[in-house]
């Protein structure tokens, strides 16, 4: 992201964590989905792309507030995205996926 962004997990500024890209998430049909390409329409929230930082907004129901959605919005697709990135050994879960040629 350009400029400092506040993360939904601990309300930290991205500029306070050098070298860490934030993962954008958006609400789509009552579900929080990852937006690694940062192209989906609608209100987005930013998240540090690791499982530890993902647990806090789930516990606090912060995704609903950040995305102006219902408090119990389902964030399973984001959890799966972070788990896939960790199991693949991806360095950065927030990085856009490679486009196959």
C-alpha positions in Angstrom: 0.0 0.0 0.0 1.0 3.5 -0.6 1.4 5.6 2.6 0.8 4.3 6.1 -2.1 1.9 6.6 -3.6 0.9 9.9 -3.9 -2.9 10.3 -7.1 -4.4 11.6 -5.2 -6.7 13.9 -3.5 -4.5 16.4 -4.1 -1.1 14.9 -0.4 -0.8 14.1 0.8 1.3 11.3 2.4 -0.5 8.4 5.2 2.0 8.4 6.1 0.9 11.9 6.9 -2.6 10.6 9.5 -2.1 7.8 9.5 -4.6 5.0 6.1 -6.1 5.9 3.4 -5.9 3.2 -0.2 -5.9 4.5 -2.9 -8.1 3.1 -6.0 -6.4 2.0 -9.3 -8.1 2.8 -12.8 -7.2 1.7 -16.4 -8.4 2.5 -18.0 -10.3 -0.3 -21.5 -11.8 0.2 -21.1 -12.0 4.0 -17.6 -13.4 4.0 -14.2 -11.8 4.5 -12.0 -12.7 1.5 -8.3 -12.0 0.8 -7.5 -9.5 -1.9 -3.8 -9.9 -2.6 -4.1 -8.0 -5.9 -5.8 -5.1 -4.1 -8.4 -4.9 -6.9 -11.7 -6.0 -5.4 -14.3 -3.3 -5.1 -15.6 -2.1 -1.8 -14.4 -1.1 1.6 -11.2 -3.0 2.5 -9.2 -3.6 5.7 -5.6 -4.3 6.1 -4.0 -7.3 7.9 -0.5 -8.4 8.7 -0.3 -11.7 6.8 0.4 -14.2 9.5 -1.7 -16.5 11.6 -0.9 -14.7 14.9 -2.1 -11.4 13.7 -5.2 -13.0 12.1 -6.5 -14.5 15.4 -6.9 -11.1 17.2 -9.4 -9.5 14.8 -11.4 -12.8 14.7 -11.5 -12.9 18.5 -12.5 -9.2 18.8 -14.9 -9.4 15.8 -12.9 -6.5 14.3 -13.5 -7.5 10.7 -17.2 -6.7 11.0 -16.4 -3.2 12.3 -13.6 -2.5 9.9 -15.6 -3.6 6.9 -19.0 -2.2 8.1 -20.5 -5.7 8.0 -22.2 -7.9 10.6 -20.0 -8.7 13.7 -20.0 -12.4 13.1 -18.8 -12.3 9.4 -17.0 -15.4 8.3 -13.3 -15.0 7.8 -12.5 -18.7 6.8 -11.2 -17.8 3.3 -8.6 -15.4 4.8 -7.5 -18.2 7.3 -7.2 -20.7 4.4 -5.2 -18.2 2.3 -2.8 -17.6 5.1 -2.4 -21.3 5.8 -1.8 -22.0 2.1 0.8 -19.3 1.9 2.5 -20.7 5.0 2.4 -24.3 3.7 3.8 -23.3 0.3 6.7 -21.5 2.0 5.6 -18.2 0.4 7.6 -15.4 1.8 4.7 -12.9 1.6 1.0 -13.9 1.8 0.1 -10.3 0.8 2.0 -10.4 -2.5 -0.1 -10.8 -5.6 -0.2 -14.3 -7.0 1.9 -15.0 -10.0 -0.1 -14.9 -13.3 0.4 -18.1 -15.3 1.5 -17.7 -18.9 
